């Protein structure tokens, strides 16, 4: 099963438009150009959202296959993870179906969304199918309720065997979605008591994105950066493009590897 990339870029997301930033990639050619620039800047993975002709978030098997093939051809050494984000448009059954149709190497799934229809047999069948087909499912965890659900399901072996992939979303429900490094602390405490091995990453919102990612890197986590979550560099300026954000976080990783980082 494909492990999480060390530094994944999330360049588009489901909600932002070019009104938020003119360099937000929407079309497939724009995504390809952005992926190439981010790979050169240090990203070894891409979190992929696609849009329809009107620019709206969409889960579409044909578009996903086209994008995955184009990215595989252009950047064979860059891992690509698709999303099943609902954005209020898709049911859990539709989200599960898109994964079955596309069969990606990696997929990002909100545990809360995936279990929202209370169809436990369908949920368990999906996770069994994903494990058999060696699809790396990264579970999006927002807070205490998600952590409790994940713990219970993982303890019963319902999410698969071996190392499980997660991403902690810092500050999702904070005022103005402004994440802080301290938002990582509850997740670290939870992991300390978990008996299931994790391949974990974080993402963060707002002006403190770089500081949050630096804290996670120091704690041994993997990182997701990009315009989906924040447009800001560490100095408060707006990044010129996603590659600029990747380059800054690649420097954070490099600095952390060259010297020890202590956290209280």
C-alpha positions as CSV (number, residue, x, y, z in Angstrom):
1,X,0.0,0.0,0.0
2,X,1.3,3.4,-0.9
3,X,2.6,5.4,2.1
4,X,1.7,9.1,2.6
5,X,4.0,11.5,0.8
6,X,6.3,13.5,3.1
7,X,5.1,16.8,1.7
8,X,1.7,16.9,-0.1
9,X,0.4,19.9,-1.9
10,X,-3.3,20.7,-2.0
11,X,-3.5,23.4,-4.6
12,X,-7.2,23.7,-5.3
13,X,-9.7,22.5,-2.8
14,X,-13.4,22.5,-3.2
15,X,-14.4,26.0,-2.5
16,X,-11.9,28.7,-3.4
17,X,-12.0,30.3,-6.9
18,X,-9.7,32.6,-8.9
19,X,-11.4,35.5,-7.0
20,X,-9.5,34.2,-4.0
21,X,-6.2,33.9,-5.9
22,X,-5.6,34.2,-9.7
23,X,-3.1,31.3,-9.5
24,X,-5.5,28.8,-8.0
25,X,-5.6,25.9,-10.5
26,X,-9.0,24.9,-11.8
27,X,-8.6,23.3,-15.2
28,X,-6.6,20.2,-15.8
29,X,-3.8,22.1,-17.7
30,X,-3.6,24.5,-14.8
31,X,-3.4,21.6,-12.3
32,X,-0.6,19.9,-14.4
33,X,1.4,23.1,-14.5
34,X,1.0,23.6,-10.8
35,X,1.9,20.0,-10.0
36,X,5.1,20.3,-12.0
37,X,6.1,23.5,-10.3
38,X,5.3,22.1,-6.8
39,X,7.2,18.9,-7.5
40,X,10.2,21.0,-8.5
41,X,9.8,23.0,-5.3
42,X,9.8,19.9,-3.1
43,X,6.4,18.3,-3.0
44,X,6.3,14.5,-3.5
45,X,2.5,14.2,-3.4
46,X,-0.6,16.0,-4.8
47,X,-4.1,16.1,-3.2
48,X,-6.4,16.3,-6.2
49,X,-9.7,18.1,-6.5
50,X,-11.4,18.5,-9.8
51,X,-14.0,20.9,-11.0
52,X,-16.8,20.8,-13.6
53,X,-17.2,23.2,-16.5
54,X,-18.7,25.8,-14.3
55,X,-15.8,25.6,-11.8
56,X,-17.8,23.7,-9.1
57,X,-16.4,20.9,-7.1
58,X,-17.3,17.5,-8.6
59,X,-16.7,13.8,-8.0
60,X,-16.6,12.4,-11.5
61,X,-14.9,9.1,-12.3
62,X,-14.1,10.0,-15.9
63,X,-12.4,13.3,-15.0
64,X,-10.5,11.7,-12.2
65,X,-9.2,9.0,-14.5
66,X,-8.2,11.6,-17.1
67,X,-6.4,13.7,-14.5
68,X,-4.6,10.7,-12.9
69,X,-3.4,9.5,-16.3
70,X,-2.1,12.9,-17.2
71,X,-0.4,13.4,-13.9
72,X,1.1,9.9,-14.0
73,X,2.5,10.6,-17.5
74,X,3.9,14.1,-16.6
75,X,5.1,13.3,-13.1
76,X,5.6,9.6,-12.6
77,X,7.4,10.1,-9.3
78,X,4.7,12.2,-7.7
79,X,2.1,10.4,-5.7
80,X,-1.5,11.5,-6.3
81,X,-4.3,11.3,-3.8
82,X,-7.9,11.9,-4.9
83,X,-10.6,13.4,-2.5
84,X,-14.1,12.3,-1.8
85,X,-15.1,15.5,-0.1
86,X,-18.9,15.9,-0.1
87,X,-19.3,19.7,0.1
88,X,-23.0,19.0,0.7
89,X,-23.4,17.5,-2.8
90,X,-22.6,13.8,-2.3
91,X,-23.9,11.0,-0.1
92,X,-21.7,8.5,1.6
93,X,-22.8,5.8,-0.9
94,X,-21.8,8.1,-3.8
95,X,-18.5,8.8,-2.2
96,X,-17.8,5.1,-1.8
97,X,-18.9,4.5,-5.4
98,X,-16.5,7.0,-6.8
99,X,-13.5,5.2,-5.2
100,X,-14.7,1.8,-6.5
101,X,-15.0,3.3,-10.0
102,X,-11.6,5.1,-10.0
103,X,-9.5,2.7,-8.0
104,X,-6.8,5.3,-7.0
105,X,-3.6,4.4,-5.2
106,X,-4.5,7.0,-2.5
107,X,-7.7,8.6,-1.4
108,X,-8.6,11.1,1.3
109,X,-11.9,10.3,3.1
110,X,-13.7,12.2,5.9
111,X,-14.5,9.5,8.5
112,X,-17.5,11.6,9.6
113,X,-18.9,11.8,6.0
114,X,-18.2,8.2,5.2
115,X,-20.2,7.0,8.2
116,X,-22.9,9.6,8.0
117,X,-25.6,7.3,6.6
118,X,-25.4,4.8,9.5
119,X,-25.1,2.0,6.9
120,X,-22.5,0.0,8.9
121,X,-22.5,-3.0,6.6
122,X,-21.8,-0.8,3.6
123,X,-19.1,1.1,5.4
124,X,-17.4,-2.1,6.6
125,X,-17.7,-3.7,3.1
126,X,-16.0,-0.6,1.6
127,X,-13.1,-0.7,4.0
128,X,-12.7,-4.5,3.4
129,X,-12.7,-3.9,-0.4
130,X,-10.2,-1.0,-0.1
131,X,-7.8,-3.2,1.9
132,X,-8.1,-6.1,-0.5
133,X,-7.4,-3.7,-3.4
134,X,-4.5,-2.0,-1.6
135,X,-6.0,1.4,-1.8
136,X,-4.4,3.7,0.8
137,X,-7.3,5.4,2.6
138,X,-6.3,8.5,4.6
139,X,-8.9,9.3,7.2
140,X,-9.7,13.0,7.8
141,X,-10.1,13.7,11.5
142,X,-11.3,17.1,12.7
143,X,-11.8,16.7,16.4
144,X,-12.8,14.6,19.5
145,X,-15.8,13.0,17.9
146,X,-13.8,11.8,14.9
147,X,-11.0,10.5,17.2
148,X,-13.5,8.5,19.2
149,X,-15.0,6.9,16.1
150,X,-11.6,6.2,14.6
151,X,-10.4,4.6,17.8
152,X,-13.4,2.3,18.1
153,X,-13.3,1.2,14.5
154,X,-9.6,0.7,14.5
155,X,-9.6,-1.3,17.7
156,X,-12.1,-3.7,16.1
157,X,-10.0,-4.0,12.9
158,X,-12.8,-2.4,10.9
159,X,-10.5,0.1,9.0
160,X,-8.0,-2.6,7.9
161,X,-4.8,-4.1,9.3
162,X,-1.4,-2.7,9.7
163,X,-0.5,1.0,9.5
164,X,-3.5,3.3,9.0
165,X,-3.3,6.7,7.4
166,X,-4.8,9.9,8.9
167,X,-4.7,13.6,8.5
168,X,-5.4,15.9,11.4
169,X,-7.2,19.1,10.4
170,X,-6.1,21.9,12.8
171,X,-8.5,24.8,13.5
172,X,-11.4,23.7,11.3
173,X,-13.9,25.1,13.7
174,X,-11.9,28.0,15.1
175,X,-12.9,31.6,14.6
176,X,-12.1,32.5,11.0
177,X,-10.5,29.1,10.5
178,X,-7.2,30.4,11.9
179,X,-5.1,27.4,13.1
180,X,-2.5,27.6,15.8
181,X,0.4,25.2,16.6
182,X,-1.3,24.4,19.9
183,X,-4.2,22.9,18.0
184,X,-2.0,19.9,17.4
185,X,-1.6,19.0,21.1
186,X,-4.9,17.1,21.5
187,X,-4.1,15.0,18.5
188,X,-0.6,14.2,19.8
189,X,-2.1,13.2,23.2
190,X,-4.6,11.0,21.5
191,X,-2.0,9.2,19.4
192,X,0.1,8.6,22.6
193,X,-2.7,6.4,23.9
194,X,-3.5,4.6,20.6
195,X,-2.3,1.1,20.0
196,X,-2.7,1.2,16.2
197,X,0.3,2.3,14.1
198,X,-0.4,5.5,12.2
199,X,1.1,7.2,9.1
200,X,-0.1,10.7,10.0
201,X,-0.1,14.2,8.5
202,X,-1.7,17.5,9.3
203,X,-3.1,20.5,7.4
204,X,-3.8,23.9,8.8
205,X,-5.7,27.1,8.0
206,X,-4.8,30.8,7.9
207,X,-1.7,32.9,8.6
208,X,-0.1,30.4,11.0
209,X,-0.1,27.5,8.5
210,X,3.7,27.4,8.3
211,X,4.1,27.5,12.1
212,X,1.6,24.6,12.5
213,X,3.3,22.5,9.9
214,X,6.7,23.2,11.5
215,X,5.3,21.9,14.8
216,X,4.0,18.8,13.2
217,X,7.3,18.2,11.4
218,X,9.1,18.4,14.7
219,X,6.7,15.9,16.2
220,X,7.4,13.4,13.4
221,X,4.3,14.1,11.2
222,X,4.0,14.5,7.5
223,X,2.7,17.7,6.0
224,X,0.0,19.0,3.6
225,X,0.3,22.6,2.3
226,X,-1.4,24.6,-0.4
227,X,-4.1,27.1,-1.4
228,X,-6.9,24.7,-0.3
229,X,-6.1,25.7,3.3
230,X,-4.1,28.9,3.2
231,X,-2.6,31.5,0.9
232,X,-0.2,32.9,3.5
233,X,3.6,32.7,3.8
234,X,5.1,32.7,7.3
235,X,5.8,36.5,7.1
236,X,2.1,37.2,6.5
237,X,2.4,37.9,2.8
238,X,0.2,36.2,0.2
239,X,2.1,33.6,-1.7
240,X,2.5,34.1,-5.5
241,X,1.4,30.6,-6.1
242,X,1.3,27.1,-4.6
243,X,4.9,26.4,-5.5
244,X,6.0,29.3,-3.2
245,X,4.1,27.7,-0.3
246,X,5.7,24.3,-1.0
247,X,9.2,25.8,-1.2
248,X,8.8,27.4,2.2
249,X,7.6,24.2,3.8
250,X,10.3,22.2,2.1
251,X,12.8,24.5,3.8
252,X,11.0,23.9,7.2
253,X,11.5,20.1,6.6
254,X,15.1,20.5,5.6
255,X,15.9,22.7,8.7
256,X,14.2,20.2,11.0
257,X,16.3,17.3,9.5
258,X,19.5,19.2,10.0
259,X,19.0,20.1,13.7
260,X,16.9,18.8,16.6
261,X,13.7,20.6,17.3
262,X,12.3,20.7,20.9
263,X,8.7,21.1,21.8
264,X,7.3,21.6,25.3
